[in-house]
Amino acid sequence: METAYPPLSEALPSHHDLFYGGEWQAPITGRYCETLNPSTGQPIVQVAEAGLPDVERAVEAAHQAFLSWRKTPVSERQSYLRRAGAVLRDHAAELALVDAVNTGNPVAAMLIDAQRAANSLDYFAGLIPMLRGEVLPGPFPTDDYLHYTVREPIGVVARFVASNHPFMFAGSRMASAIAAGNTVIIKPPEQAPLSCLRLAELLQDIFPPGVFSILPGGPECGQALTSHPLVKKVTLIGSVATGKAIQRSAANSMKQTHMELGGKNALIAFPDADIDHLVQSVVAGMNFTWAGQSCGSTSRVFLHESIHDQVLARVVERIQKDYRAGDATDPATTMGSLVSQTAQDRVLGYIASAKVEGARLVIGGGRPRELAGTSLVGGFFVEPTVFADVTPDMTIAREEIFGPVMSVLRWREEDEMIRIVNSINYGLTGSIFTKDLATAQRMINQVEAGFVWVNDVCKHFLNVPFGGIKESGIGRDECLDELLAFVTTKSVNIKLR
Ligand SMILES: NC(=O)c1ccc[n+]([C@@H]2O[C@H](COP(=O)([O-])OP(=O)(O)OC[C@H]3O[C@@H](n4cnc5c(N)ncnc54)[C@H](O)[C@@H]3O)[C@@H](O)[C@H]2O)c1
């Protein structure tokens, strides 16, 4: 069935201020900043920017709300979360449209995001009864002492959300913290705050005031949240550099942090891989639909020399057939833009570095020529780009580009290949393509990544922990561990006589 999208004017949020304490509030500093449509580069609307005094008020409101939310019965918390999930499902098309116009990601592909966020809200509602403690044996007779543990919420949680799927991350990641009895302040990405504002409009009558807040803003807002003494945990979906900055700021008040960071993920293809499936997966793994902007993109493709040339040729053919840059709000668009001019410049900079360092440009490498003379000429597009003959020391083999740029590396010796795979500081995901289970298991044992697919790419499965090792993150999401990350354990010892 074809999706019916509302007119953009009806989908966009009518509020552009800050949402905290259950109300819309104008920024005390009076600062507003333009947000753009990355498909055209044109402004959409001005959105409030939270400053230090706004953060003070929002955190205080969230803290007051915490004092009662933590005591809210489990069944009530579950019903709040499930109602929120139902609302997101009902509004999937408009939320997809808002993110399309503000992130540059094609609207048809964004439809799934509301579903994912809603599934997460339902999932964590169902998991709340797992927040149980234990009765523990101690060193003395049980007639003398009873020892047990209880799980308690932490307090106000600040969640910083990445620019690639703003409302999916806001909606899905608020679920665990709220389910556990905390209150949450979400800071949307500067580049694309509109879907989080729409989220607040949709959920404002569902949760009690202060349980969730949306504070659009820039560095001042970020710094104020990460250093505020009443914010007890800071979580980020973002880049490694931002993760380090947040950790430094949070360290002053010894805050817990939870980090979902970048990746430079390897796809490893063995000679016995099913070639048709491999070709399709190499292309799918790059997430060209949203211009490569996915933490899990398998942007380093290790092809065994015996299949290298045929796979590369077919990958290129498939990319050229399947992806055409277009306006993100058009349901027929198969490839979106980067989220901002800064992101476009960064990606073009990496492409230039690859050329200088000697990689072989196979396709792409610039702005799409076919957009010249159209209304999209000012959009932040980059063609799907493939470099071959990439060597491990090249910048594009080592750094996360977060754009539509695939690096293909040829390999011969397995030990040398796995050494190169593991030679970088990232450790988010990895994909292994082979028909042989023993080969797959040998690689699984060696690849340094928090999440490994065998004969697949990119898929997330709710209830299966997702997260990185090395500099790609701290903690696990989309599973019970995520819920447990938002409680602390209190040990109780009762002297019985
Ligand atoms: N591991 C994952 O699950 C996952 C998922 C999606 C994206 N990512 C990563 O996110 C990055 C892309 O997203 P991005 O460009 O929005 O990332 P980013 O690091 O630039 O920004 C992420 C968020 O942090 C905020 N922020 C930036 N500096 C801050 C500071 N000093 N203090 C507090 N907040 C600050 C931003 O406003 C934004 O909301 C990529 O590295 C990508 O791999 C990771």
The ligand as a MOL file (V3000), in Angstrom:
LIG
                    3D

  0  0  0     0  0            999 V3000
M  V30 BEGIN CTAB
M  V30 COUNTS 44 48 0 0 0
M  V30 BEGIN ATOM
M  V30 1 N 27.3310 3.7940 17.5190 0
M  V30 2 C 26.1340 4.1760 17.1020 0
M  V30 3 O 25.1420 3.5100 17.3700 0
M  V30 4 C 25.9680 5.4280 16.2760 0
M  V30 5 C 24.7490 5.6680 15.6640 0
M  V30 6 C 24.6200 6.8000 14.8630 0
M  V30 7 C 25.6740 7.6700 14.6800 0
M  V30 8 N 26.8500 7.4010 15.2890 0 CHG=1
M  V30 9 C 28.0040 8.2850 15.0630 0
M  V30 10 O 27.6090 9.6540 15.1170 0
M  V30 11 C 28.4630 10.4430 14.2920 0
M  V30 12 C 27.6430 11.2940 13.3520 0
M  V30 13 O 26.6980 12.0600 14.0160 0
M  V30 14 P 26.9280 13.6170 14.2720 0
M  V30 15 O 27.6310 14.2070 13.1180 0
M  V30 16 O 25.6200 14.1880 14.6850 0 CHG=-1
M  V30 17 O 27.9070 13.5270 15.5110 0
M  V30 18 P 28.4660 14.6770 16.4840 0
M  V30 19 O 29.4170 13.9910 17.3760 0
M  V30 20 O 28.9280 15.8390 15.7120 0
M  V30 21 O 27.1710 15.1750 17.3000 0
M  V30 22 C 26.3750 14.2750 18.0540 0
M  V30 23 C 25.5650 15.0380 19.0900 0
M  V30 24 O 26.4350 15.5720 20.0830 0
M  V30 25 C 26.2260 16.9720 20.2370 0
M  V30 26 N 27.4980 17.5840 20.6250 0
M  V30 27 C 28.5310 17.9120 19.8240 0
M  V30 28 N 29.5660 18.3840 20.5770 0
M  V30 29 C 29.1700 18.3170 21.8680 0
M  V30 30 C 29.7830 18.6270 23.1290 0
M  V30 31 N 31.0470 19.0850 23.1970 0
M  V30 32 N 29.0830 18.4300 24.2630 0
M  V30 33 C 27.8350 17.9330 24.2100 0
M  V30 34 N 27.2040 17.6200 23.0430 0
M  V30 35 C 27.8560 17.8080 21.9040 0
M  V30 36 C 25.6810 17.4070 18.8950 0
M  V30 37 O 24.9590 18.5900 18.9960 0
M  V30 38 C 24.8060 16.2390 18.5340 0
M  V30 39 O 23.5610 16.3230 19.1980 0
M  V30 40 C 29.3020 9.4410 13.5110 0
M  V30 41 O 30.5540 9.3500 14.0960 0
M  V30 42 C 28.5240 8.1520 13.6610 0
M  V30 43 O 29.2830 6.9890 13.4730 0
M  V30 44 C 27.0250 6.3170 16.0990 0
M  V30 END ATOM
M  V30 BEGIN BOND
M  V30 1 1 1 2
M  V30 2 2 2 3
M  V30 3 1 2 4
M  V30 4 1 4 5
M  V30 5 2 4 44
M  V30 6 2 5 6
M  V30 7 1 6 7
M  V30 8 2 7 8
M  V30 9 1 8 9
M  V30 10 1 8 44
M  V30 11 1 9 10
M  V30 12 1 9 42
M  V30 13 1 10 11
M  V30 14 1 11 12
M  V30 15 1 11 40
M  V30 16 1 12 13
M  V30 17 1 13 14
M  V30 18 2 14 15
M  V30 19 1 14 16
M  V30 20 1 14 17
M  V30 21 1 17 18
M  V30 22 2 18 19
M  V30 23 1 18 20
M  V30 24 1 18 21
M  V30 25 1 21 22
M  V30 26 1 22 23
M  V30 27 1 23 24
M  V30 28 1 23 38
M  V30 29 1 24 25
M  V30 30 1 25 26
M  V30 31 1 25 36
M  V30 32 1 26 27
M  V30 33 1 26 35
M  V30 34 2 27 28
M  V30 35 1 28 29
M  V30 36 1 29 30
M  V30 37 2 29 35
M  V30 38 1 30 31
M  V30 39 2 30 32
M  V30 40 1 32 33
M  V30 41 2 33 34
M  V30 42 1 34 35
M  V30 43 1 36 37
M  V30 44 1 36 38
M  V30 45 1 38 39
M  V30 46 1 40 41
M  V30 47 1 40 42
M  V30 48 1 42 43
M  V30 END BOND
M  V30 END CTAB
M  END
